[in-house]
Amino acid sequence: MMRDCNKSDSDRSHPFQLRESKSKQGPNMANDQRSQFIIPNNTPIVKLECSSAFDSLTPKEKQYAHYLSKAGWAGGLICLLQTSPESPLIFSLLLRLFRGQSIEELKKGAIENVSGLTEDEFEAFLVYCATFLSNFGNYKSFGDTKFIPDISKEKFEGILNCSEAHKQDAAGFDKLWAKIATAVFSLDQKVKQLGYGEKGLTTYFSSNCTEADLELTKEFMNKKKIQAYNTRLFKKVDNGKSSYEVRLASSETDGNEVDLPLGSHDHNSVDFTVSRGDYAPLMAQVVENLKKAKESAANPNEEKMLEGYIQSFSTGSIEAHMEGSRHWIRDTGPIVEGYIGFIESYRDPFGVRGEWEGFVAIVNKEMSAKFGSLVENAESFLPYLPWPKEYEKDTFLRPDFTSLEVLSFASSGIPAGINIPNYDSIRQNEGFKNVSLGNVLAGHSKDQNITFLEDSEKALYSKLKTPSFEVQVGLHELLGHGSGKLFVKEEDGSFNFSADKVIHLETKEKISSWYLSGETWDSKFPVISSSYEECRAECVAIYLCLHEDILKIFGHEGQAAQDIIYINWLNMVRAGVLGLEFYTPETNTWRQAHMQARFVILKVLLEAGQGLVTIERRTGEDGQPDAVVKLDREKIQTVGKEAIGTFLTRLQLYKSTADYKSAKGMYDGYSAVNDDSPEQLLSLRSIVMARKQSRRMFVQVNSTISQEGGVCLKTYEATAAGIIQSYVERYSDRDYESILHDLWQKDAAHFN
């Protein structure tokens, strides 16, 4: 999956250049630590435009899109339960608060009754609420750090206390707030970021789980052929003896399934229980809406796809979701596109459990034609990659690749592009799909402020950032995630490669490691798998964009093509600098897979030397420390290409041969942030933190069924109030407060 890097957004031979000069922008560098955990009032908010695309649909297509969206949003509430213990209750409180009266009425009462409350402080209250709703929790979806209100606890409580919701049920409202008040404002070290153990907080597994517990559980799940995507793990300790519950997400809570090893098991003298019914009432609503969507399916593949999803979300079977995904792949060129389930493992600290995601989008035919041409020529582009054909799939399975206008994206964040499904067996042998989310890219078309570049570069960068990123997304998704072979020894002892002929690219001997039957990329490469794979895909994209015939497909030729190459590479090295925001020195951890990947690429290009990339420290016009990253465009095709080609070969080698030890050693080395190098990257981080910008938020539409039975679209203003109103109306048809409270209460003891 591709996330936009432009968010508010070892030994080397080249010398570090330190110069004093002036640049035009920068905040006061003396910001206190608390400022890193608040969302400023000037955070950009953008409408996710899709009205024209929606209007082009037939009534049947609109019905299909509507119920798919409803299913996605019903499951979206699962993200609250996957983020933090307090998130479900914060959501319930906000829903109750904003249902009770209009925002204008709440503001009027608060300004009149809360002592000293200013309009800016009330806006800060709204921005916090909007950010929480947009992220489905109180941790940033991009970076996994906590955010707190930029308003005192006393004034926050004052706003709550003067609301209509409080007047209608003061005791109940106070009781709910009392359960979460401390957590909302807490910045204790352990809760500053998502993670496990002492490095952070997670609800993918109980708070008493250690890395050893996770490794033991991985062994058990591999043995029982249980994929982790739709699971959570809960550990109990009785009289010093540990036992574990692996719980599958499903609407059904009892009964037996042929393909699910439900019940009690002994593994290495440790008790494991496999159960189901996690998020059951929410999964039931997902299933209900998918059944309604099926009535408007356009073809048998869509029907079979939805039948697979319905079975999966009812029973907890990942095999059923895989079967649905197979029919999704076969449904090529649909007008309404969508995918739903427990998809990406970025936020699981162990890197194997999937966050809920449900998106619905409408095809953009003009841009899709470019991607279609890229797919048609993909086989001729794969040989450009720096590994031999034995390391490539036997047959390139041409995927559907479309540009889409997002109608709804129900998850903690919205990417710019997606390559799915993530099941290795399907991707390697049956195929996958790529989508580029056009209206998401359009929403990022303008930077509020371009940091860390020379003033002379900014005009060209602003002009070409979007078209160059379209190239990057296309290559990243299709030939990045879509390339490369995994060497597997099957259960019957056979290999999916010529074991006597394939040569290790470093030792030049026959390879001696591979995946065993049942092992997957995620399970074999825990923790690093997401970032490592994003890094591989990013490297493929910047490596292949050097070819004129590829750029021609996107409409770039001659000098224009050379400018696209330059800005694409410049964007990558700048993103590597920006990536320092997503590294936590206190715990020595990275909090965002894509930004870690881009930092690693920056390190690789710095290591290449010869002046390819340099970082200069400066003094900004504000008198505070600043920096500029520079890329020598004349050396991209030589020094840059060689460095990325060599690194990319190693990435693919270790992935193909299941060599986790070598992969982790290499990747951890490039991920290290310290002051051992001339660039002093750890010290540079303080400049990056002082000059960081807020990530954009999107306002999404809602669809409803009119009295006449047609589907209507409602849009909202691009403000914090608009985001809040969209969520209040999105979740107005059920008692979600009770559902979330019951689900919270069921597992609260696991997260003490």
C-alpha positions in Angstrom: 0.0 0.0 0.0 1.3 3.4 -0.9 1.2 6.3 1.6 2.0 9.8 0.4 5.3 10.9 1.8 4.4 14.6 1.3 2.4 15.0 4.5 2.3 17.9 6.4 4.1 15.5 5.9 27.6 3.0 7.5 31.0 4.7 6.2 30.8 7.1 3.4 33.4 8.9 1.3 31.7 12.2 0.7 32.2 15.1 3.1 29.5 16.7 5.3 28.9 20.2 4.1 28.1 22.8 6.8 27.1 26.3 5.6 25.4 29.3 7.1 22.7 30.9 5.0 19.1 32.0 5.1 15.9 30.2 4.3 12.5 31.6 4.5 10.5 29.5 6.9 10.5 27.8 10.2 8.8 27.9 13.7 10.3 28.7 17.0 12.6 25.8 17.7 11.9 26.0 21.4 8.5 24.3 21.2 7.9 22.3 24.3 7.5 18.5 24.1 3.7 18.7 24.5 3.4 20.4 21.2 4.5 17.2 19.4 1.3 15.6 20.6 -1.3 18.2 19.7 -3.1 18.9 16.4 -3.0 22.6 15.5 -6.1 24.5 14.5 -4.6 25.3 11.1 -4.4 21.6 10.1 -5.5 21.4 6.4 -8.9 19.7 5.8 -9.8 18.6 2.3 -13.0 17.4 0.7 -12.7 13.9 -0.9 -14.4 14.9 -4.1 -16.5 12.2 -5.8 -19.8 13.7 -6.6 -19.3 13.7 -10.4 -18.2 10.1 -10.4 -21.1 9.1 -8.3 -23.6 10.9 -10.5 -22.4 8.9 -13.5 -23.5 5.6 -11.8 -26.7 3.8 -12.6 -29.4 3.4 -9.9 -28.3 -0.3 -9.4 -24.6 0.7 -9.2 -25.5 3.3 -6.6 -27.3 0.8 -4.5 -24.3 -1.6 -4.7 -21.9 1.2 -3.7 -24.2 2.4 -0.9 -24.4 -1.0 0.9 -20.7 -1.8 0.4 -20.0 1.6 2.0 -22.3 0.8 4.9 -20.6 -2.5 5.4 -17.2 -0.8 5.5 -18.2 1.9 7.9 -19.9 -0.7 10.2 -16.6 -2.5 10.4 -14.7 0.7 10.7 -15.6 0.9 14.3 -13.4 -2.1 14.8 -10.4 0.2 14.4 -11.4 1.9 17.7 -11.0 -1.5 19.4 -7.7 -2.1 17.6 -6.2 1.2 18.6 -6.4 1.9 22.4 -8.4 0.8 25.4 -10.1 4.2 25.7 -10.9 4.8 22.0 -14.3 3.0 21.9 -15.5 5.1 24.9 -14.2 8.4 23.5 -16.1 7.7 20.3 -19.2 6.9 22.3 -18.8 10.2 24.3 -18.4 12.3 21.1 -21.3 10.6 19.4 -23.5 11.4 22.4 -22.2 14.9 22.6 -22.7 15.9 19.0 -26.0 14.1 18.6 -27.5 16.2 21.4 -27.3 19.6 19.7 -25.7 21.4 16.7 -22.1 22.5 16.9 -23.1 26.1 16.8 -25.4 25.7 19.8 -22.7 23.9 21.7 -20.2 26.6 20.9 -22.6 29.4 22.0 -23.3 27.6 25.3 -19.6 26.9 25.9 -18.4 30.4 25.2 -21.1 31.8 27.5 -20.6 29.4 30.4 -17.0 28.1 30.4 -14.8 30.6 32.2 -12.1 32.1 30.0 -12.9 29.9 27.0 -11.8 31.6 23.8 -13.1 30.9 20.3 -9.6 29.5 19.4 -9.8 27.1 22.3 -13.3 25.9 21.2 -11.9 25.4 17.7 -9.0 23.3 19.3 -11.7 21.2 20.9 -13.4 20.6 17.6 -10.1 19.9 15.8 -9.3 17.2 18.5 -12.7 15.6 18.0 -12.4 15.7 14.2 -8.9 14.2 14.3 -10.1 11.5 16.6 -12.9 10.5 14.3 -10.8 10.7 11.2 -8.2 8.3 12.8 -10.8 6.1 14.4 -8.9 6.6 17.7 -6.6 8.9 19.6 -3.4 7.8 17.8 -2.3 9.1 14.4 -2.9 6.6 11.7 0.3 7.8 10.0 3.0 7.6 12.7 1.1 5.9 15.5 1.7 8.6 18.1 -0.9 9.8 20.5 -2.5 13.1 20.2 -4.2 15.1 23.0 -6.5 18.1 23.1 -4.8 21.5 22.7 -7.0 22.8 25.5 -6.8 22.4 29.3 -8.6 19.5 30.9 -10.7 21.9 32.9 -12.0 23.7 29.8 -12.5 20.5 27.9 -14.7 19.2 30.8 -16.4 22.6 30.9 -17.5 22.2 27.3 -18.9 18.7 28.0 -20.7 19.9 31.2 -22.6 22.7 29.5 -23.8 20.5 26.6 -27.4 19.2 26.1 -26.1 15.7 26.2 -24.9 16.3 29.8 -28.1 18.0 30.8 -30.2 15.0 29.5 -28.2 12.4 31.5 -25.6 14.1 33.8 -24.9 11.0 35.8 -24.4 8.7 32.8 -22.3 11.3 30.9 -20.1 11.9 34.0 -19.6 8.2 34.5 -18.5 7.7 30.9 -16.1 10.7 31.0 -14.7 9.4 34.3 -13.6 6.2 32.6 -11.5 8.0 30.0 -10.7 11.5 31.3 -7.2 10.5 32.5 -6.4 8.5 29.3 -7.5 11.3 27.0 -4.8 13.7 28.4 -2.2 11.3 29.5 1.3 11.5 28.1 3.0 8.9 30.2 5.9 7.4 28.4 4.3 4.0 27.6 1.2 5.6 26.0 2.9 8.1 23.8 3.0 5.7 20.9 1.7 2.3 19.7 3.9 -0.7 20.5 4.2 -3.5 22.9 5.9 -4.1 26.2 7.5 -0.9 27.6 7.8 0.6 24.1 4.1 1.4 23.7 0.5 0.5 23.8 -1.5 -1.9 21.7 -4.9 -3.7 21.8 -4.0 -6.4 19.2 -2.9 -8.5 22.2 -3.3 -8.2 25.9 -0.9 -5.8 27.7 0.9 -8.7 29.5 2.1 -10.3 26.2 5.9 -10.3 25.5 7.8 -10.9 22.3 8.4 -14.4 23.5 4.6 -14.9 23.8 4.1 -13.6 20.3 6.8 -16.0 18.9 5.3 -18.9 20.7 1.8 -18.1 19.4 3.2 -17.7 15.9 4.6 -21.2 16.1 1.3 -22.6 17.3 -0.7 -20.7 14.6 1.7 -21.9 11.9 1.3 -25.5 13.1 -2.5 -25.2 13.0 -2.4 -23.3 9.7 -4.2 -20.2 11.3 -3.4 -17.0 9.5 -3.3 -14.0 11.9 -5.0 -11.3 9.9 -8.4 -11.4 11.7 -7.1 -12.4 15.2 -6.2 -10.9 18.5 -4.3 -12.6 21.3 -5.1 -12.7 25.0 -2.8 -14.1 27.7 -3.9 -15.3 31.1 -1.7 -16.3 34.0 -3.1 -18.6 36.7 -0.8 -19.8 39.5 2.2 -18.8 37.4 1.1 -20.8 34.3 0.4 -19.0 31.1 -2.4 -19.8 28.7 -3.5 -18.1 25.5 -6.7 -17.3 23.6 -6.5 -16.7 19.9 -9.7 -15.0 19.0 -11.1 -14.8 15.5 -13.3 -11.9 14.3 -16.7 -13.2 13.4 -20.4 -12.5 13.9 -20.9 -16.1 15.1 -19.8 -16.8 18.6 -20.2 -20.6 18.9 -20.5 -23.7 16.8 -17.9 -25.6 14.8 -16.4 -25.0 11.4 -14.7 -27.7 9.3 -11.8 -25.4 8.4 -11.3 -23.8 11.8 -9.4 -25.5 14.7 -11.7 -24.1 17.3 -11.4 -25.3 20.9 -8.5 -26.2 23.2 -5.1 -27.3 22.1 -1.8 -28.3 23.7 1.4 -26.8 22.1 4.7 -27.5 23.8 2.8 -28.2 27.1 1.1 -24.8 26.8 -2.6 -24.4 26.7 -4.1 -22.6 23.7 -7.7 -21.9 23.0 -9.0 -20.9 19.6 -12.3 -19.0 19.8 -14.3 -16.7 17.6 -16.8 -13.9 18.0 -14.4 -11.0 18.3 -16.3 -7.8 17.4 -19.4 -10.0 16.9 -22.2 -7.3 16.8 -20.1 -5.1 14.4 -19.3 -8.1 12.2 -23.0 -8.9 12.1 -23.8 -5.4 10.7 -21.0 -5.9 8.1 -22.6 -9.2 7.0 -26.1 -7.6 6.9 -25.0 -4.9 4.6 -23.0 -7.2 2.3 -26.1 -9.3 1.8 -27.9 -6.2 0.7 -25.1 -5.2 -1.6 -25.2 -8.7 -3.2 -28.7 -8.0 -4.4 -27.2 -5.3 -6.7 -24.1 -7.1 -7.8 -23.2 -6.6 -11.4 -22.0 -10.1 -12.3 -21.4 -13.6 -10.9 -17.9 -12.8 -9.8 -19.2 -10.0 -7.5 -21.8 -12.3 -6.1 -19.2 -15.0 -5.4 -16.9 -12.4 -3.9 -19.5 -11.2 -1.5 -20.5 -14.8 -0.6 -16.9 -15.4 0.4 -16.7 -12.3 2.5 -20.1 -13.0 4.1 -18.9 -16.5 5.1 -15.6 -15.2 6.4 -17.1 -12.4 8.5 -19.8 -14.8 9.8 -17.5 -17.7 10.7 -14.1 -16.2 11.1 -12.6 -18.2 8.2 -9.7 -16.6 6.4 -10.0 -19.3 3.8 -13.4 -18.0 2.9 -12.0 -14.5 2.6 -9.3 -15.8 0.4 -12.0 -17.4 -1.8 -13.8 -14.1 -2.0 -10.6 -12.4 -2.9 -10.1 -14.8 -5.8 -13.4 -13.8 -7.3 -12.5 -10.1 -6.6 -9.3 -10.5 -8.7 -11.4 -12.1 -11.5 -13.9 -9.1 -11.5 -11.8 -7.0 -13.9 -12.8 -3.5 -14.8 -15.8 -3.0 -12.6 -17.4 0.4 -12.5 -17.7 0.2 -8.7 -14.7 -1.2 -7.0 -14.3 -2.2 -3.4 -12.4 -4.4 -1.0 -13.1 -5.2 2.7 -11.6 -7.1 5.6 -8.6 -7.2 7.9 -6.0 -6.1 5.4 -2.8 -4.2 6.4 -0.6 -5.2 9.3 1.2 -1.9 9.7 -0.3 -1.1 13.1 0.3 -4.5 14.8 3.6 -4.1 16.5 4.4 -7.7 15.6 3.4 -7.1 12.0 1.0 -9.9 11.3 -2.5 -8.9 12.4 -4.6 -6.9 10.0 -6.4 -3.6 10.7 -10.0 -3.3 9.4 -10.3 -1.6 6.1 -13.3 -1.2 3.7 -13.2 1.0 0.7 -15.6 1.7 -2.1 -14.6 3.7 -5.2 -15.6 4.6 -8.7 -13.4 4.1 -11.8 -11.7 7.1 -13.5 -11.5 5.8 -17.0 -9.0 8.4 -18.4 -6.3 7.7 -15.8 -7.1 4.0 -15.8 -6.2 3.8 -19.5 -2.6 4.9 -18.6 -2.3 2.2 -15.9 -3.8 -0.3 -18.4 -1.0 0.4 -20.8 1.5 -0.1 -18.0 0.0 -3.5 -17.2 0.1 -4.5 -20.9 3.8 -3.8 -21.1 4.7 -5.1 -17.6 6.4 -8.3 -18.9 8.8 -6.2 -21.0 9.6 -4.0 -18.0 10.3 -6.8 -15.5 13.7 -7.7 -17.1 14.9 -4.1 -16.2 14.9 -5.2 -12.6 18.4 -6.1 -11.2 17.8 -9.7 -10.3 17.9 -12.7 -12.7 14.8 -14.3 -14.1 14.9 -17.2 -11.6 14.0 -14.7 -8.9 10.9 -13.6 -10.8 7.5 -15.3 -10.9 7.3 -18.0 -13.6 4.4 -16.1 -15.2 3.5 -12.5 -14.6 -0.2 -12.5 -13.7 -1.5 -9.4 -15.3 -3.6 -7.6 -12.7 -6.5 -5.2 -13.0 -5.0 -1.7 -12.5 -7.4 1.2 -12.2 -7.5 4.8 -11.0 -10.4 5.3 -8.7 -12.3 8.1 -7.1 -12.9 7.1 -3.4 -16.5 7.1 -2.3 -15.7 5.8 1.2 -12.6 4.6 3.0 -13.4 3.1 6.4 -10.1 2.7 8.3 -7.8 4.7 10.4 -6.2 6.4 7.3 -6.5 6.7 3.5 -3.6 5.6 1.3 -2.8 6.9 -2.2 -2.6 3.4 -3.8 -3.2 -0.2 -2.9 -1.9 -3.6 -4.1 -4.0 -6.4 -2.8 -4.9 -9.1 -1.7 -2.0 -9.7 0.7 -2.3 -13.5 0.7 1.1 -14.8 -0.6 -0.4 -17.9 -2.1 -2.9 -15.9 -4.2 -0.4 -13.2 -5.2 2.2 -15.6 -6.3 0.0 -18.1 -8.2 -3.3 -16.4 -9.1 -2.8 -12.6 -9.2 -3.7 -9.4 -7.5 -5.2 -6.0 -8.2 -3.7 -2.5 -8.2 -5.6 0.7 -7.5 -4.5 4.3 -7.5 -6.8 6.6 -5.6 -7.1 9.7 -7.7 -9.1 12.0 -5.5 -6.8 11.2 -2.6 -3.8 12.2 -4.7 -5.6 15.3 -5.8 -6.1 16.2 -2.2 -2.4 16.2 -1.6 -1.6 18.3 -4.7 -0.5 21.4 -2.8 2.0 21.6 0.1 1.3 24.2 2.7 5.0 24.8 3.0 7.9 23.0 1.2 10.6 22.3 3.8 14.2 21.2 3.4 14.6 22.1 -0.2 16.5 25.0 -1.9 14.2 27.9 -2.9 15.4 27.5 -6.4 13.9 23.9 -6.5 10.5 24.7 -5.1 8.7 25.9 -8.2 9.6 22.8 -10.2 8.9 20.6 -7.2 5.4 22.1 -6.7 4.7 21.7 -10.4 5.7 18.1 -10.8 5.1 16.6 -7.4 1.7 15.2 -8.3 2.6 13.8 -11.8 5.8 12.3 -10.5 4.0 10.8 -7.6 1.4 9.3 -10.0 4.4 7.5 -11.7 5.8 6.4 -8.4 2.4 5.0 -7.2 1.9 3.1 -10.5 5.3 1.5 -10.5 5.3 0.9 -6.7 2.0 -0.9 -6.8 2.3 -2.9 -10.1 5.9 -3.8 -10.4 7.0 -3.1 -6.8 4.6 -5.2 -4.8 3.8 -7.3 -8.0 7.3 -8.5 -8.7 9.6 -11.1 -7.2 9.2 -14.8 -6.4 9.1 -16.6 -3.0 11.0 -19.9 -3.0 8.8 -22.5 -1.4 9.3 -26.2 -0.4 5.8 -27.7 -0.6 4.4 -30.2 1.9 5.1 -33.1 -0.5 8.8 -32.2 -0.6 8.6 -30.6 -4.1 9.9 -27.1 -4.8 8.4 -24.3 -6.8 11.8 -23.5 -8.3 14.8 -25.5 -9.6 16.6 -26.3 -6.4 19.6 -27.6 -8.2 20.0 -24.6 -10.4 19.0 -21.4 -8.6 22.2 -19.6 -7.4 22.5 -17.4 -4.3 23.2 -13.9 -5.6 25.9 -13.2 -2.9 27.6 -16.6 -2.3 27.2 -17.8 -5.9 26.3 -21.2 -4.5 23.0 -23.1 -4.5 20.5 -21.6 -2.2 19.9 -23.3 1.1 16.9 -21.6 2.6 13.3 -21.2 1.5 9.7 -21.0 2.8 8.1 -24.1 4.1 4.5 -25.0 3.3 2.2 -22.8 5.4 4.8 -20.1 6.0 4.0 -16.6 4.7 6.0 -13.5 4.2 4.4 -11.8 7.2 4.9 -14.8 9.5 8.5 -15.4 8.4 9.5 -11.8 8.7 7.7 -10.5 11.8 8.1 -6.8 12.8 10.1 -5.7 9.7 7.9 -7.3 7.0 5.7 -4.2 6.3 8.4 -1.6 6.1 10.9 -3.9 4.3 8.3 -4.7 1.6 7.4 -1.0 1.2 11.1 -0.2 0.9 11.4 -2.9 -1.9 8.4 -1.4 -3.7 9.7 2.1 -3.4 13.1 1.1 -4.7 11.6 -0.8 -7.7 9.6 2.4 -8.6 12.5 4.9 -8.5 14.7 2.3 -10.3 12.2 1.7 -13.1 11.2 5.4 -13.5 14.7 5.9 -15.1 13.5 4.2 -18.3 12.1 6.5 -21.0 9.7 3.9 -22.4 8.0 3.6 -19.0 7.7 7.4 -18.6 6.3 7.7 -22.1 3.2 5.7 -21.0 2.5 8.4 -18.4 2.9 11.1 -21.1 6.3 12.3 -20.2 9.0 12.5 -22.9 12.3 14.4 -23.5 13.2 17.1 -21.0 9.9 16.7 -19.3 10.7 13.1 -18.5 14.1 14.0 -17.1 12.4 16.5 -14.8 9.9 13.9 -13.6 12.8 11.6 -12.8 14.6 14.3 -10.9 11.6 15.4 -8.9 10.6 11.8 -8.1 14.1 11.1 -6.7 14.2 14.4 -5.0 10.8 13.7 -3.4 12.2 10.4 -2.1 15.3 11.8 -0.4 13.3 14.7 1.1 10.8 12.1 2.4 13.8 10.3 4.0 14.6 13.5 5.9 10.9 13.9 6.8 10.9 10.3 8.0 12.9 11.3 11.1 9.6 12.6 12.6 8.4 9.0 12.8 11.4 7.6 14.7 11.3 7.6 18.5 14.8 7.8 20.1 13.6 6.9 23.6 12.5 3.5 22.4 14.7 3.2 19.3 11.6 2.3 17.2 10.1 3.4 13.9 6.3 4.1 14.0 5.5 4.2 10.3 6.5 1.6 7.7 6.6 3.8 4.7 8.6 6.6 6.3 11.1 4.1 7.7 11.5 2.7 4.2 12.1 6.2 2.8 14.7 6.9 5.5 16.4 3.6 4.6 16.6 4.7 1.0 18.0 8.0 2.0 20.7 6.2 3.9 21.5 4.0 0.9 21.9 7.0 -1.3 24.0 8.8 1.2 26.2 5.8 1.5 26.7 5.8 -2.3 28.8 9.0 -1.8 30.3 10.9 -4.8 28.1 13.9 -3.9 24.9 12.2 -5.0 23.0 13.4 -1.9 24.1 15.9 0.6 22.4 17.5 3.6 23.4 21.0 4.6 22.7 22.6 7.9 21.6 26.2 7.7 20.1 29.0 9.8 16.5 29.9 8.8 15.2 33.4 8.2 13.6 33.0 11.6 17.0 32.6 13.2 16.5 29.0 14.0 18.4 25.9 12.7 17.3 24.6 9.3 18.5 22.1 6.8 18.4 21.5 3.0 18.7 18.1 1.2 20.3 18.3 -2.2 20.4 15.8 -5.0 22.8 15.9 -7.9 20.5 15.2 -10.9 23.5 14.4 -13.2 24.4 11.4 -11.0 21.0 9.8 -10.7 21.5 7.6 -13.7 24.9 6.5 -12.7 25.7 6.6 -8.9 22.1 6.5 -7.9 21.0 3.7 -10.2 23.9 1.5 -9.2 23.3 2.1 -5.5 19.6 1.3 -5.6 20.1 -1.6 -8.0 22.6 -3.3 -5.6 20.4 -2.6 -2.6 17.3 -3.8 -4.4 19.0 -7.1 -5.3 19.8 -7.8 -1.7 16.2 -6.9 -0.6 14.9 -9.4 -3.2 17.5 -12.1 -2.4 16.6 -12.2 1.3 12.9 -12.1 0.6 13.0 -14.9 -2.0 15.1 -17.2 0.1 13.3 -16.5 3.4 16.6 -15.3 5.0 15.1 -13.4 7.9 18.4 -13.1 9.8 20.3 -11.5 6.9 17.3 -9.3 6.0 16.9 -8.0 9.5 20.6 -7.4 10.0 20.8 -5.3 6.9 17.5 -3.5 7.3 18.1 -2.7 11.0 21.5 -1.3 10.0 20.1 1.1 7.5 17.2 2.0 9.8 19.6 3.1 12.6 19.4 6.8 13.5 22.5 8.1 15.2 25.1 10.8 15.0 27.9 8.5 13.8 27.7 9.8 10.3 28.8 13.2 9.0 25.1 14.1 8.5 24.4 13.6 12.2 20.9 12.3 11.5 19.9 12.0 15.1 20.6 15.6 15.7 18.9 16.5 12.4 15.7 15.0 13.9 15.3 17.9 16.2 15.2 20.3 13.2 12.7 18.0 11.5 10.5 17.9 14.6 10.5 21.7 15.0 9.5 22.2 11.4 7.0 19.4 10.9 3.7 20.1 9.4 0.2 18.7 10.1 -1.1 15.9 8.0 -4.2 16.6 6.0 -7.6 15.3 7.0 -10.2 14.3 4.5 -14.0 15.0 4.8 -15.8 12.0 3.3 -19.3 12.0 1.9 -22.3 9.9 3.2 -24.8 8.1 1.0 -28.4 7.5 2.1 -31.6 5.9 0.7 -34.3 8.4 -0.1 -38.0 7.9 0.5 -38.4 7.0 -3.1 -35.7 4.3 -2.8 -32.9 6.1 -4.7 -29.4 6.7 -3.3 -28.5 10.3 -2.4 -25.0 11.7 -1.7 -24.5 14.2 1.1 -21.3 16.3 1.2 -19.9 18.4 4.1 -17.8 21.5 4.4 -14.1 21.1 4.7 -13.8 22.0 8.4 -13.5 20.2 11.7 -17.2 20.8 12.2 -17.8 19.2 8.8 -15.9 16.1 9.7 -17.7 15.8 13.0 -21.1 16.2 11.3 -20.3 13.5 8.7 -19.5 11.0 11.5 -22.6 11.8 13.6 -24.8 11.3 10.5 -22.9 8.2 9.4 -23.6 6.5 12.7 -27.1 7.7 13.4 -29.0 4.5 12.6 -28.0 2.2 15.5 -27.2 2.3 19.2 -23.4 2.2 18.6 -22.7 3.6 22.1 -24.1 0.5 23.7 -22.4 -1.8 21.3 -19.0 -0.2 21.8 -19.4 -0.1 25.6 -20.2 -3.8 25.7 -17.2 -4.7 23.5 -15.0 -2.4 25.6 -16.2 -4.0 28.9 -15.7 -7.5 27.6 -11.9 -7.1 27.3 -11.1 -4.1 29.5 -9.3 -6.4 32.0 -6.8 -7.5 29.4 -5.5 -3.9 29.0 -5.0 -2.8 32.6 
